Each structure stands twice: as C-alpha cells, then as structure tokens.
Amino acid sequence: MHSVSEAATRLGLTDRHIRFLLVRGELSGRKLGHDWVVLNLDYKRKRKPKSRGKSDAAPEELGQKPDEVWMEGSL
C-alpha cells in the first residue's frame, strides 16, 4: 500500500494525476474517508512523456559551454 504522494514519486507523475487514474480505475486503490490508498503500482503509460525541447536543454547537452551561451537581455 502506498500514499498518493509516494505513488506519484515512484511513478514520476503528479499527485493530481495519480488521483485521476484512481478515479478512472486505471490504477488500483481504495478511498478511505477523504484520502486514497494506492494498492498496486502496476501502471503503464499509454503515451511517452513529453520530451524536452532544445530551449529547455542545458548548454552542455547542446554541445556548448555555459559561458558561450548568450542569455536574453545580456547585451
């Protein structure tokens, strides 16, 4: 048994999305009062997570050194 926040951390999702999956029955769990308990972490994503665009990538990932990257408003 896992809390919603623990399940979210382990699955790499948000607490809100875990509750959404519980309500839809895509993740097994029980509601105890106002709180959900996740019974099983067996969940397969239907889609791949969104990939980071080049603008979000670190300078090292783009093959540049940090001091070679111009920041907006640095002129």
Summary of the structure (lengths in Angstrom):
residues: 75
radius of gyration: 19.1
end to end distance: 54.5
largest distance: 57.2
contacts: 138
relative contact order: 0.14
helix: 37%
strand: 13%
